[in-house]
Amino acid sequence: MKAIICTKYGPPEVLKMVEVDKPTPKKNEVLIKIFATSVTASDCIIRGFKLPLTQWILARLALGLTKPRKSILGLVLSGEVEKVGDNVKQFKTGDKVYAHTLMRFGTYAEYICIPESSAIALMPSNTSFEDAAAIPFGGTLALFYLKKANIQRGQKVLIYGASGAVGTSAIQLAKHFGAEVSGVCSTANLELVKSLGADTVIDYTKEDFTDTGKQYDLIFDAVGKKKSSHLQYKKALNLNGKFISVDDGNPGERAVCKANLTILKELTENGKIRPVIDKIYSLDQIVDAHRYVDKGHKKGNVIITVK
């Protein structure tokens, strides 16, 4: 089968298409024919090893010394179950599914085997494979952090980085939970964020929301690039307000679980949330896709069609 491998840490050009053996499912696994995946910020961080110097030693030991130990990157997928292991009960051949593979990676390929118990669920019935692949990454993270902050109906919530994969999901989920939502983004993305349901949209290139005098019950930094953001944003929080960030540790299995994928499936089918796709590339255009995501200005998700 065709797969994209990361030959070493570096720029997008380190990604190469090769032929590898098609996997065979173990007794507790499903074999999925991948139709679409996504280039996430996490994929680009790992490929380029864009980590603080203080994390280098531990990260190299965990991920690989000179190149990723899991050479086929990619965290999310949508596709069709082609074969199931003898002990698999929840899925059958022909099921359309979507999944998040966590640190197993492996979705930049035509096929993958993953355990039935992992973060895999039937994909929303009203989406294409491309749309379905745009849900697991940002959707599970946004859902996890908003639930962690105990978001409540009627709260004033601000989403910083409202136009990214996590931010576009967070805007819609916060509205679903009944919050009054403000989104912060650049001029080019104002209309997109409005269309997702934000009550107020703030252009960070023209206005600093911390200087407006408005206070919020919850501020969610969906970008996580500003290390001093907690202190900067504190004056925009009310007395009991909370600040959360995607930089607040790695939620891992807690966020990316089967239950959250099922919730997102139901919300998508009910029209409460919709996936946001910026660009779609084919698998042999993976280098171009990584170059684009590296620029840091994508709207929602960048999707790769595999089949």
C-alpha positions in Angstrom: 0.0 0.0 0.0 1.0 3.6 -0.4 2.1 5.6 2.7 3.9 8.8 3.5 6.9 8.4 5.8 8.8 11.0 7.7 12.5 10.3 6.8 13.9 12.6 9.5 12.9 15.7 11.4 12.8 18.8 9.2 10.9 20.8 6.7 7.9 19.4 4.7 10.3 17.9 2.1 11.3 15.2 4.5 8.0 13.5 3.8 8.2 10.8 1.1 5.7 8.5 -0.5 6.7 4.8 -0.3 5.2 1.3 -0.7 4.8 -0.6 2.6 3.1 -3.8 3.6 -0.7 -3.7 4.1 -1.4 -4.4 7.8 -3.4 -7.4 9.0 -5.8 -6.9 12.0 -5.2 -8.6 15.3 -8.1 -10.3 17.1 -9.1 -7.0 18.8 -8.5 -4.7 15.8 -10.3 -3.3 12.7 -8.6 -2.8 9.4 -9.7 0.5 7.9 -9.4 1.6 4.3 -8.6 5.3 4.7 -10.4 7.7 2.5 -9.4 11.0 4.2 -7.0 12.3 6.8 -6.0 15.8 8.0 -2.7 17.7 8.4 -2.9 19.0 12.0 -0.7 21.4 13.8 0.5 18.5 15.9 1.6 16.6 12.7 3.7 19.6 11.7 5.2 20.1 15.1 6.4 16.5 15.3 7.6 16.5 11.7 9.7 19.6 12.2 10.4 18.8 15.9 9.2 22.3 16.8 9.5 22.0 20.5 11.1 24.2 23.2 14.8 23.3 24.0 13.7 22.3 27.5 11.6 19.5 26.1 14.1 18.2 23.6 15.7 15.3 25.5 12.4 13.8 26.8 10.7 14.4 23.4 13.5 12.7 21.4 13.4 9.7 23.8 9.7 9.5 23.4 9.3 10.2 19.7 12.6 9.1 18.2 16.2 10.4 18.2 16.8 11.5 14.6 13.3 10.8 13.1 9.9 9.8 14.4 9.9 6.3 15.6 6.4 6.0 14.1 7.5 7.0 10.6 3.9 7.2 9.2 2.5 10.4 10.7 -1.2 11.5 10.8 -3.6 11.5 13.7 -7.1 11.4 12.3 -9.0 9.5 9.6 -12.3 8.7 8.0 -12.8 5.5 6.1 -14.4 2.2 5.7 -13.9 -1.0 7.7 -12.5 -3.6 5.4 -11.9 -6.4 7.9 -12.4 -7.1 11.6 -10.5 -9.3 14.0 -12.1 -12.3 15.5 -13.0 -10.6 18.8 -14.3 -7.4 17.4 -18.0 -6.8 18.4 -18.8 -3.1 17.7 -17.9 -2.9 14.0 -18.4 -4.9 10.9 -17.1 -4.9 7.3 -18.5 -1.9 5.4 -19.0 0.4 8.4 -18.1 4.0 7.7 -16.0 5.2 10.6 -13.8 8.1 11.8 -11.1 8.0 14.4 -8.2 9.6 16.2 -5.1 7.4 16.6 -3.4 9.5 19.3 0.3 8.6 19.6 -0.1 5.6 17.3 -0.2 8.0 14.3 -0.3 6.1 11.0 -3.1 7.8 9.0 -1.0 9.1 6.1 -1.5 5.8 4.4 -4.1 3.8 2.5 -4.8 1.4 5.4 -4.4 1.2 9.1 -5.3 -1.3 11.9 -6.5 0.1 15.2 -8.0 -1.5 18.3 -11.7 -1.6 18.6 -11.5 0.0 22.1 -9.6 3.0 20.8 -11.1 6.4 19.7 -13.1 5.1 16.7 -16.8 5.5 16.0 -19.3 5.5 13.2 -18.9 8.7 11.3 -21.7 11.2 11.0 -24.3 10.0 8.5 -24.7 13.4 6.9 -21.0 14.1 6.1 -18.6 13.2 3.3 -15.4 11.4 4.2 -13.5 14.7 3.8 -15.9 16.5 6.3 -15.7 13.6 8.7 -11.9 13.7 8.8 -12.2 17.4 9.8 -14.0 16.6 13.1 -11.9 14.4 15.4 -8.8 16.6 16.0 -10.3 20.0 16.8 -13.7 18.7 17.9 -12.4 16.3 20.6 -10.0 18.9 22.0 -12.5 21.7 22.1 -15.1 19.4 23.7 -12.6 18.2 26.3 -11.5 21.7 27.4 -14.9 23.3 27.5 -16.2 20.4 29.6 -13.1 20.6 31.8 -13.9 24.3 32.4 -17.5 23.3 33.3 -19.0 25.6 30.8 -22.5 26.7 31.7 -25.5 28.2 29.9 -25.6 32.0 30.0 -21.8 32.3 30.6 -19.8 34.9 28.7 -17.1 32.9 26.8 -14.3 34.2 24.7 -12.5 31.9 22.2 -9.0 33.2 21.3 -7.9 31.7 17.9 -11.5 31.2 16.8 -10.7 30.3 13.2 -8.4 27.3 13.7 -9.3 23.6 13.9 -9.9 23.8 17.7 -11.3 27.3 17.6 -14.0 26.7 15.0 -15.2 23.7 16.9 -15.1 25.6 20.2 -17.2 28.4 18.9 -20.0 26.0 17.8 -19.8 23.8 21.0 -19.9 26.8 23.3 -23.0 28.0 21.5 -24.5 24.5 21.8 -23.9 24.7 25.6 -25.8 28.0 25.7 -23.0 30.5 26.2 -22.7 34.0 24.9 -19.7 33.6 22.7 -17.0 36.1 21.5 -14.4 35.0 19.0 -11.0 36.5 18.4 -9.4 36.2 15.0 -7.8 38.1 12.1 -9.6 40.4 9.7 -9.7 37.7 7.0 -11.6 35.3 9.2 -14.3 37.6 10.7 -17.1 36.4 8.5 -16.2 32.7 9.0 -16.3 33.1 12.8 -19.6 35.0 12.6 -21.1 32.3 10.4 -20.3 29.7 13.1 -22.5 31.5 15.6 -20.2 33.9 17.5 -22.3 36.7 19.1 -19.3 39.0 18.9 -16.2 38.9 16.7 -13.0 40.7 17.6 -10.3 41.5 15.1 -7.0 41.1 17.0 -5.2 43.1 14.4 -7.2 46.2 15.3 -8.3 45.7 18.9 -7.0 44.1 22.1 -9.9 42.5 23.8 -8.2 42.8 27.2 -8.4 46.6 26.9 -12.2 46.9 26.2 -13.3 46.6 29.8 -15.5 43.7 29.0 -15.1 40.7 31.3 -15.7 37.0 30.7 -16.6 33.9 32.7 -14.3 31.8 30.6 -11.5 32.5 28.2 -10.3 29.6 26.1 -7.0 30.0 24.2 -7.4 27.6 21.3 -4.0 28.4 19.9 -1.7 28.1 22.9 1.1 30.1 21.4 1.2 32.9 24.0 3.1 31.8 27.0 2.2 34.9 29.0 -1.5 34.8 28.0 -2.8 33.8 31.4 -1.5 36.9 33.0 -2.4 39.1 30.0 -5.9 37.8 29.9 -6.5 37.9 33.7 -7.9 41.4 33.6 -10.5 40.3 31.1 -11.9 37.7 33.5 -14.5 38.3 36.1 -13.9 37.5 39.8 -14.6 33.8 39.4 -13.6 33.6 35.7 -11.5 30.7 34.3 -8.7 30.7 31.8 -7.9 27.5 29.9 -5.5 26.8 27.1 -4.6 24.0 24.7 -1.1 24.3 26.3 -2.5 23.1 29.6 -0.9 19.7 29.4 -1.7 16.8 27.1 -5.2 15.6 27.6 -4.5 12.4 25.7 -7.0 9.5 26.1 -9.2 11.7 28.3 -10.1 14.0 25.4 -9.8 11.7 22.5 -12.1 8.9 23.5 -14.8 7.0 21.8 -17.5 8.7 23.9 -16.5 12.2 22.7 -16.4 11.0 19.0 -20.0 9.7 19.5 -21.1 13.0 21.0 -19.6 14.9 18.0 -21.3 12.5 15.6 -24.7 13.2 17.2 -24.1 17.0 17.2 -23.1 17.0 13.6 -26.1 14.9 12.5 -28.4 17.3 14.5 -26.9 20.3 12.8 -25.4 21.7 16.0 -21.8 21.7 14.6 -20.3 21.6 11.1 -16.8 20.8 10.1 -14.7 23.7 8.6 -12.3 22.9 5.8 -9.8 25.3 4.4 -8.1 23.3 1.7 -8.1 19.8 0.3 -5.0 18.1 -1.1 -4.4 14.6 -2.4 -2.0 12.2 -0.7 0.8 12.9 -3.2 0.5 16.6 -2.4 1.3 16.1 1.3 4.4 18.3 1.1 2.4 21.2 -0.2 -0.2 20.6 2.5 2.4 20.7 5.2 3.9 23.9 3.7 0.5 25.5 3.9 -0.2 24.5 7.5 3.3 25.6 8.5 2.3 29.2 7.6 0.0 29.2 10.6 -3.0 30.8 8.9 -5.3 27.9 8.0 -9.0 28.3 8.6 -10.3 25.2 10.3 -8.8 22.1 8.8 -6.6 21.0 5.9 -7.7 17.7 4.5 -5.8 15.0 2.6 -7.8 12.6 0.3 -6.3 9.2 0.4 -8.8 7.1 -1.6 
